[in-house]
Amino acid sequence: MNPTDYPPLSHVLAGVGFVFIIILAPCIAAWAL
């Protein structure tokens, strides 16, 4: 298991966070309103 076999953890977290925000932002906005 070489580290080069997987993308950097920071990139993974950034991707997950981006999707997380894209999906939940409308829901949070609708709930807040």
Secondary structure as UniProt FT lines:
FT   HELIX           3..5
FT   HELIX           9..32
//
